[in-house]
Amino acid sequence: MRPLNGFFVLVYYVVGFIARILHPTTVIGMEKLPKSGALLCPNHSSNWDPVLLGTRLPVNYRLHAMAKAELFENPVLGWIIRKLGAFPVSRGSNDISTVRTSIQAIKEGDNLLIFPEGTVVRNGVGYVDGLPAHAKAGVAMIGVRTGAKLIPVFMDGEKKLFHRTRIIFGDPYQPVYTGRHGTSEEMQKIADDILAAAYALGGQSVGGTPL
């Protein structure tokens, strides 16, 4: 197994300590997580989500996170988040390099974090490309092509300072599709199902409304 880079370990513990003070968390279902080859699929309601989730996983979990390409335009920020395991994706495009990076990570026994909604949906109300927030089919396509184990994850929506946030890991989701890579309709259904499963862990439907 490759050694962890020292910069990541330093940031993990320093940022994790600060995050637990500002946004304490309760983690449920951690034992359901595969040790490797997992694709974590949480709902996305705050910019704190990847920080809170990433710092509650074991330091050696080797998590790579898909992040919007705009974050990498700043060379300093881009260098930092790459060191922390993030890689860019251009939203709204078929980014082959993103798929290749994802496949390589899973082949090496690492894990992925992708937010199916593709953007922050605050307080359960949001729009993506002019439409009500919904799952992007890309998360299913990457899950199928990498062979990753799809894991729904729920995170409480409102991140108030010093208020506890639940992070709930669900059972692995088994996608059903035809052929080698499935149809576009099947990929959209898988994405919709994994997002619905994530919200259901918190007793909500997609968009954050109570079930």
N, C-alpha and C positions, 0 to 999 in steps of 0.2 A: 504493500500500500504506500502511495506517495506521502511524504511528510507534509504537514500543514505549513503554509507560509506564515512567517512570524507576524507580518502586518495584519493578516486576517485574525489571528489569535488575539493580538492586542486590541483591535477594534471590537472584536466579539465580546471580550470581557468588560472593556471600558464602556462601550455603548450599551451593552446589556445591563450593566449596573445602573446606569442613568435611566434607561428605559423602564426598569422595574420600579424605580422610585416614582417617576412621572406617570407611568401607566402600568400599574400592577396587573398581572395576568393570572388566570386559573386555567391550567391545561388539562383537558379531558381526552382520553383515548390515545395517548402517546404510544401505548403498547401495540396499537394496530398498525403503526408505521413499518413498512418494509425497511430493512437496513440499507438497501441499495436498489437502484432502478425504479424509484418512485417519482411520479409526477403529481405534485401537490397542487390542488385546484381550489383556492379559497375565493369567497366573495371579497369584494374590494370596496371599502367604504372610507378609507383614510390613507394618507401618505405614510402613516405610522405602521400600516399593516405588514410590509415586508420586514421592517425592523423588529417589531414585536414577535413575529413568527420566527424569523431567522435566529434571534437571540434566545429563544426558548427551546430550539432544537439542540441536540448535543453538538459540542464544538467540532466534533469529527464527522458530522453528518454529510459534509461535502455537498452543500446545496448551491446550485446555479440558478440565478433568477433572470427571467426574461424582462427587459426594461425598455421603455420607449427610446428610440434612437436620439431624440432631442437631448436627453440627459448626457449623451456622450459628446455633444458638440463643444462643451467646455473641456479643454484638455486635462485640467487638473481633476475635475470631478469625474471625468471619464476614466482616468487612470485609477482613481480610488475605487470606483465601483467595479471596475474590471478585476482589481485585486481581491475584491470581496466576492467574486463569483458571478457578477452580472454580465450579460451580453445583450447587444442591441437588437431591436426588431423595429422595422418600419411598418407602422400601422397602416392597414389598408392595401398592403402589397404582398405578393407571394415571394417572401424573402428566403431564397434558397440557402444562403449562408446561415440563417437562423436555424433552419431545419438540420443542416449539417452539424452545427454546434450542439444542438440538442441530441442528435443521434450519437455523437462522439461522447458526450457526457454520460449517457446511459450505458454505452458500451464499456466505458471505463469504470462502471460500478458506482457512479455518482447519482445525484438526485436533482430534479428540476422543480422550480416554482413558477407557475404561470397563472395569472388571474384571468379566468375565462371571460369576464366582462370587458377586459382590455383597457379599462380606465376606472378612475375613482367614481363610485356612485354614492354620493353622500346622503346619509339619513334615509336610504331606501328610495330616493327620488333622483333620477338622472337620465340623461340622454346620450346616445352614442350614434354619431353620424345622422343626427336629426330624428332618430327613432328611440322609443323607450329602451332603457338599458336591457341588454340581452347577452347571451353567450356568443362568443365568436367561434366559428367552426375550426379555426386554426389550432385550438387547444386539443381537439379530438384528433385532427390530422397528425399533429406531432406525437400524441400519445400512441396512435396506431403505428406510425412509421418507426418509432423508437422501440416499441414493445414495452414501454414503461407501464408500471402499475398505477392506475389512476386513483387518486385519493381525494375525496371531497373534504373540504375543511371549512368550518364556519368560524367567523370572528365577529364579535359584537360590533354593531355599527358605530355608535357615537363614542368617540375617544375623548372623554373629559379627563382633565388632569386629576390624578390621584383616585380616579374611579376604576374599579376592576373590570377587565376585559376577559371574556371567555374565549379560549381557542379550543375548538372541538374537532378532533380528527375522526372521520368516519371509516367504515369498512371499505376495502378496495372495491372499485366499480369495474365490472367486466363488460367491455364494449362488445356490441354485436354488429357485425358488418359482413358484406359479401365480397368475394374476390380478395385480391391482395391488399388493396388499400381502401376498399369501400367506395360508395358513391358520395357525392357532395351532400345529398339529402341525409344519408346515414351519418356523415360527420357532423352535420348540424344537430341531428337528434342526440347524438352522443354528448356533444357540448351542452345542449339544453338539459339533458338528464343529469350530467355531473354538476352543473350549476344549481339545478333544483335540489339535488341531494345535499349540496353544501348548505343551502339556506334551510333545508328541512332539519338539519342537525340543530339549528337554533330556534326551531319552531316557527319558521317563516317561509313564505313563498318567495319566488324570485321578485326582486324589487324591494324586499324588506318588510312586506305586509304580513301580519300574523296569519298562520294557517287556520 
